[in-house]
Amino acid sequence: MTTFDDRENAFESKFAHDEEMKFKADARCNKMLGLWAAEQLGKTGDDAEIYAKTVVMADFEEPGHEDVIRKVAADLEGIVHPDLVRSKRNELLIISQAQILKDT
């Protein structure tokens, strides 16, 4: 194998690793957002965990995170403003990224 092939493989591996870390951070963030939203809805225990899983699953509806924002904002309509949902997700994403980095 040439040096060029080695570098290409290294870049591909790094890209795959970075994408995996991004996926894990997004999933963790969405779960944390779901748990926060469950708390706003008065859900606790298993009900909160089940609700958080529905938030994580909502992220598979379309690319990006707008599907998650839309779901949580609709569920919290009349309780919190959609801008707060978006702001909370941004805050939790930073926390989840730090946790993922710490775990690796």
mmCIF file of the C-alpha atoms, coordinates in Angstrom:
data_MODEL
# 
_entry.id   MODEL 
# 
loop_
_atom_site.group_PDB 
_atom_site.id 
_atom_site.type_symbol 
_atom_site.label_atom_id 
_atom_site.label_alt_id 
_atom_site.label_comp_id 
_atom_site.label_asym_id 
_atom_site.label_entity_id 
_atom_site.label_seq_id 
_atom_site.pdbx_PDB_ins_code 
_atom_site.Cartn_x 
_atom_site.Cartn_y 
_atom_site.Cartn_z 
_atom_site.occupancy 
_atom_site.B_iso_or_equiv 
_atom_site.pdbx_formal_charge 
_atom_site.auth_seq_id 
_atom_site.auth_comp_id 
_atom_site.auth_asym_id 
_atom_site.auth_atom_id 
_atom_site.pdbx_PDB_model_num 
ATOM 1   C CA . MET A 1 1   ? 0.000   0.000  0.000  1.00 0.00 ? 1   MET A CA 1 
ATOM 2   C CA . THR A 1 2   ? 1.205   3.487  -0.781 1.00 0.00 ? 2   THR A CA 1 
ATOM 3   C CA . THR A 1 3   ? 1.382   6.408  1.573  1.00 0.00 ? 3   THR A CA 1 
ATOM 4   C CA . PHE A 1 4   ? -1.506  7.958  -0.357 1.00 0.00 ? 4   PHE A CA 1 
ATOM 5   C CA . ASP A 1 5   ? -3.667  4.868  0.284  1.00 0.00 ? 5   ASP A CA 1 
ATOM 6   C CA . ASP A 1 6   ? -2.762  4.943  3.969  1.00 0.00 ? 6   ASP A CA 1 
ATOM 7   C CA . ARG A 1 7   ? -3.756  8.595  4.223  1.00 0.00 ? 7   ARG A CA 1 
ATOM 8   C CA . GLU A 1 8   ? -6.991  7.979  2.350  1.00 0.00 ? 8   GLU A CA 1 
ATOM 9   C CA . ASN A 1 9   ? -7.902  5.127  4.712  1.00 0.00 ? 9   ASN A CA 1 
ATOM 10  C CA . ALA A 1 10  ? -7.050  7.287  7.718  1.00 0.00 ? 10  ALA A CA 1 
ATOM 11  C CA . PHE A 1 11  ? -9.293  10.108 6.477  1.00 0.00 ? 11  PHE A CA 1 
ATOM 12  C CA . GLU A 1 12  ? -12.135 7.668  5.795  1.00 0.00 ? 12  GLU A CA 1 
ATOM 13  C CA . SER A 1 13  ? -11.773 6.176  9.276  1.00 0.00 ? 13  SER A CA 1 
ATOM 14  C CA . LYS A 1 14  ? -11.753 9.610  10.879 1.00 0.00 ? 14  LYS A CA 1 
ATOM 15  C CA . PHE A 1 15  ? -14.840 10.653 8.923  1.00 0.00 ? 15  PHE A CA 1 
ATOM 16  C CA . ALA A 1 16  ? -16.696 7.490  9.972  1.00 0.00 ? 16  ALA A CA 1 
ATOM 17  C CA . HIS A 1 17  ? -15.671 8.004  13.590 1.00 0.00 ? 17  HIS A CA 1 
ATOM 18  C CA . ASP A 1 18  ? -16.737 11.672 13.557 1.00 0.00 ? 18  ASP A CA 1 
ATOM 19  C CA . GLU A 1 19  ? -20.128 10.783 12.058 1.00 0.00 ? 19  GLU A CA 1 
ATOM 20  C CA . GLU A 1 20  ? -20.664 8.090  14.683 1.00 0.00 ? 20  GLU A CA 1 
ATOM 21  C CA . MET A 1 21  ? -19.837 10.547 17.472 1.00 0.00 ? 21  MET A CA 1 
ATOM 22  C CA . LYS A 1 22  ? -22.218 13.125 15.959 1.00 0.00 ? 22  LYS A CA 1 
ATOM 23  C CA . PHE A 1 23  ? -24.999 10.522 15.770 1.00 0.00 ? 23  PHE A CA 1 
ATOM 24  C CA . LYS A 1 24  ? -24.444 9.489  19.402 1.00 0.00 ? 24  LYS A CA 1 
ATOM 25  C CA . ALA A 1 25  ? -24.389 13.104 20.590 1.00 0.00 ? 25  ALA A CA 1 
ATOM 26  C CA . ASP A 1 26  ? -27.605 13.906 18.697 1.00 0.00 ? 26  ASP A CA 1 
ATOM 27  C CA . ALA A 1 27  ? -29.356 10.815 20.065 1.00 0.00 ? 27  ALA A CA 1 
ATOM 28  C CA . ARG A 1 28  ? -28.246 11.609 23.621 1.00 0.00 ? 28  ARG A CA 1 
ATOM 29  C CA . CYS A 1 29  ? -29.302 15.239 23.200 1.00 0.00 ? 29  CYS A CA 1 
ATOM 30  C CA . ASN A 1 30  ? -32.738 14.184 21.938 1.00 0.00 ? 30  ASN A CA 1 
ATOM 31  C CA . LYS A 1 31  ? -33.195 11.820 24.869 1.00 0.00 ? 31  LYS A CA 1 
ATOM 32  C CA . MET A 1 32  ? -32.222 14.573 27.299 1.00 0.00 ? 32  MET A CA 1 
ATOM 33  C CA . LEU A 1 33  ? -34.649 16.937 25.541 1.00 0.00 ? 33  LEU A CA 1 
ATOM 34  C CA . GLY A 1 34  ? -37.341 14.273 25.800 1.00 0.00 ? 34  GLY A CA 1 
ATOM 35  C CA . LEU A 1 35  ? -36.728 13.869 29.521 1.00 0.00 ? 35  LEU A CA 1 
ATOM 36  C CA . TRP A 1 36  ? -36.858 17.652 29.967 1.00 0.00 ? 36  TRP A CA 1 
ATOM 37  C CA . ALA A 1 37  ? -40.110 17.844 27.991 1.00 0.00 ? 37  ALA A CA 1 
ATOM 38  C CA . ALA A 1 38  ? -41.550 14.925 29.973 1.00 0.00 ? 38  ALA A CA 1 
ATOM 39  C CA . GLU A 1 39  ? -40.831 16.856 33.154 1.00 0.00 ? 39  GLU A CA 1 
ATOM 40  C CA . GLN A 1 40  ? -42.672 19.879 31.722 1.00 0.00 ? 40  GLN A CA 1 
ATOM 41  C CA . LEU A 1 41  ? -45.620 17.563 30.992 1.00 0.00 ? 41  LEU A CA 1 
ATOM 42  C CA . GLY A 1 42  ? -45.571 16.141 34.519 1.00 0.00 ? 42  GLY A CA 1 
ATOM 43  C CA . LYS A 1 43  ? -44.356 12.701 33.437 1.00 0.00 ? 43  LYS A CA 1 
ATOM 44  C CA . THR A 1 44  ? -42.025 10.740 35.705 1.00 0.00 ? 44  THR A CA 1 
ATOM 45  C CA . GLY A 1 45  ? -40.357 7.344  35.857 1.00 0.00 ? 45  GLY A CA 1 
ATOM 46  C CA . ASP A 1 46  ? -41.190 4.912  33.070 1.00 0.00 ? 46  ASP A CA 1 
ATOM 47  C CA . ASP A 1 47  ? -43.630 7.355  31.467 1.00 0.00 ? 47  ASP A CA 1 
ATOM 48  C CA . ALA A 1 48  ? -40.842 9.916  31.127 1.00 0.00 ? 48  ALA A CA 1 
ATOM 49  C CA . GLU A 1 49  ? -38.458 7.311  29.644 1.00 0.00 ? 49  GLU A CA 1 
ATOM 50  C CA . ILE A 1 50  ? -41.085 6.135  27.156 1.00 0.00 ? 50  ILE A CA 1 
ATOM 51  C CA . TYR A 1 51  ? -41.797 9.715  26.113 1.00 0.00 ? 51  TYR A CA 1 
ATOM 52  C CA . ALA A 1 52  ? -38.061 10.428 25.722 1.00 0.00 ? 52  ALA A CA 1 
ATOM 53  C CA . LYS A 1 53  ? -37.794 7.427  23.370 1.00 0.00 ? 53  LYS A CA 1 
ATOM 54  C CA . THR A 1 54  ? -40.558 8.878  21.193 1.00 0.00 ? 54  THR A CA 1 
ATOM 55  C CA . VAL A 1 55  ? -38.546 12.082 20.930 1.00 0.00 ? 55  VAL A CA 1 
ATOM 56  C CA . VAL A 1 56  ? -35.435 10.129 19.879 1.00 0.00 ? 56  VAL A CA 1 
ATOM 57  C CA . MET A 1 57  ? -37.483 8.240  17.276 1.00 0.00 ? 57  MET A CA 1 
ATOM 58  C CA . ALA A 1 58  ? -38.913 11.496 15.912 1.00 0.00 ? 58  ALA A CA 1 
ATOM 59  C CA . ASP A 1 59  ? -35.417 12.383 14.701 1.00 0.00 ? 59  ASP A CA 1 
ATOM 60  C CA . PHE A 1 60  ? -35.642 9.669  12.045 1.00 0.00 ? 60  PHE A CA 1 
ATOM 61  C CA . GLU A 1 61  ? -38.544 11.342 10.223 1.00 0.00 ? 61  GLU A CA 1 
ATOM 62  C CA . GLU A 1 62  ? -36.376 13.722 8.179  1.00 0.00 ? 62  GLU A CA 1 
ATOM 63  C CA . PRO A 1 63  ? -32.779 14.964 8.017  1.00 0.00 ? 63  PRO A CA 1 
ATOM 64  C CA . GLY A 1 64  ? -31.804 17.551 10.607 1.00 0.00 ? 64  GLY A CA 1 
ATOM 65  C CA . HIS A 1 65  ? -33.357 18.161 13.983 1.00 0.00 ? 65  HIS A CA 1 
ATOM 66  C CA . GLU A 1 66  ? -36.417 20.218 13.015 1.00 0.00 ? 66  GLU A CA 1 
ATOM 67  C CA . ASP A 1 67  ? -38.592 17.105 13.261 1.00 0.00 ? 67  ASP A CA 1 
ATOM 68  C CA . VAL A 1 68  ? -37.627 16.788 16.929 1.00 0.00 ? 68  VAL A CA 1 
ATOM 69  C CA . ILE A 1 69  ? -38.244 20.476 17.611 1.00 0.00 ? 69  ILE A CA 1 
ATOM 70  C CA . ARG A 1 70  ? -41.640 20.259 15.905 1.00 0.00 ? 70  ARG A CA 1 
ATOM 71  C CA . LYS A 1 71  ? -42.699 17.200 17.919 1.00 0.00 ? 71  LYS A CA 1 
ATOM 72  C CA . VAL A 1 72  ? -41.633 18.563 21.290 1.00 0.00 ? 72  VAL A CA 1 
ATOM 73  C CA . ALA A 1 73  ? -43.006 22.050 20.586 1.00 0.00 ? 73  ALA A CA 1 
ATOM 74  C CA . ALA A 1 74  ? -46.373 20.535 19.581 1.00 0.00 ? 74  ALA A CA 1 
ATOM 75  C CA . ASP A 1 75  ? -46.444 18.354 22.698 1.00 0.00 ? 75  ASP A CA 1 
ATOM 76  C CA . LEU A 1 76  ? -45.610 21.364 24.888 1.00 0.00 ? 76  LEU A CA 1 
ATOM 77  C CA . GLU A 1 77  ? -47.963 23.770 23.123 1.00 0.00 ? 77  GLU A CA 1 
ATOM 78  C CA . GLY A 1 78  ? -49.419 26.135 25.691 1.00 0.00 ? 78  GLY A CA 1 
ATOM 79  C CA . ILE A 1 79  ? -46.779 25.140 28.252 1.00 0.00 ? 79  ILE A CA 1 
ATOM 80  C CA . VAL A 1 80  ? -43.558 26.534 26.763 1.00 0.00 ? 80  VAL A CA 1 
ATOM 81  C CA . HIS A 1 81  ? -42.801 28.621 23.685 1.00 0.00 ? 81  HIS A CA 1 
ATOM 82  C CA . PRO A 1 82  ? -41.234 26.789 20.703 1.00 0.00 ? 82  PRO A CA 1 
ATOM 83  C CA . ASP A 1 83  ? -38.210 29.101 20.923 1.00 0.00 ? 83  ASP A CA 1 
ATOM 84  C CA . LEU A 1 84  ? -37.528 27.714 24.400 1.00 0.00 ? 84  LEU A CA 1 
ATOM 85  C CA . VAL A 1 85  ? -37.597 24.175 22.993 1.00 0.00 ? 85  VAL A CA 1 
ATOM 86  C CA . ARG A 1 86  ? -35.055 25.145 20.332 1.00 0.00 ? 86  ARG A CA 1 
ATOM 87  C CA . SER A 1 87  ? -32.888 26.933 22.892 1.00 0.00 ? 87  SER A CA 1 
ATOM 88  C CA . LYS A 1 88  ? -33.041 23.981 25.288 1.00 0.00 ? 88  LYS A CA 1 
ATOM 89  C CA . ARG A 1 89  ? -32.006 21.577 22.517 1.00 0.00 ? 89  ARG A CA 1 
ATOM 90  C CA . ASN A 1 90  ? -29.027 23.773 21.649 1.00 0.00 ? 90  ASN A CA 1 
ATOM 91  C CA . GLU A 1 91  ? -28.004 23.844 25.310 1.00 0.00 ? 91  GLU A CA 1 
ATOM 92  C CA . LEU A 1 92  ? -28.386 20.074 25.669 1.00 0.00 ? 92  LEU A CA 1 
ATOM 93  C CA . LEU A 1 93  ? -26.441 19.400 22.462 1.00 0.00 ? 93  LEU A CA 1 
ATOM 94  C CA . ILE A 1 94  ? -23.385 21.107 23.942 1.00 0.00 ? 94  ILE A CA 1 
ATOM 95  C CA . ILE A 1 95  ? -23.743 19.000 27.088 1.00 0.00 ? 95  ILE A CA 1 
ATOM 96  C CA . SER A 1 96  ? -24.234 15.755 25.155 1.00 0.00 ? 96  SER A CA 1 
ATOM 97  C CA . GLN A 1 97  ? -21.211 16.449 22.930 1.00 0.00 ? 97  GLN A CA 1 
ATOM 98  C CA . ALA A 1 98  ? -19.054 17.017 26.011 1.00 0.00 ? 98  ALA A CA 1 
ATOM 99  C CA . GLN A 1 99  ? -20.351 13.786 27.560 1.00 0.00 ? 99  GLN A CA 1 
ATOM 100 C CA . ILE A 1 100 ? -19.613 11.807 24.393 1.00 0.00 ? 100 ILE A CA 1 
ATOM 101 C CA . LEU A 1 101 ? -16.064 13.203 24.242 1.00 0.00 ? 101 LEU A CA 1 
ATOM 102 C CA . LYS A 1 102 ? -15.561 12.345 27.901 1.00 0.00 ? 102 LYS A CA 1 
ATOM 103 C CA . ASP A 1 103 ? -16.854 8.781  27.357 1.00 0.00 ? 103 ASP A CA 1 
ATOM 104 C CA . THR A 1 104 ? -14.415 8.087  24.501 1.00 0.00 ? 104 THR A CA 1 
# 
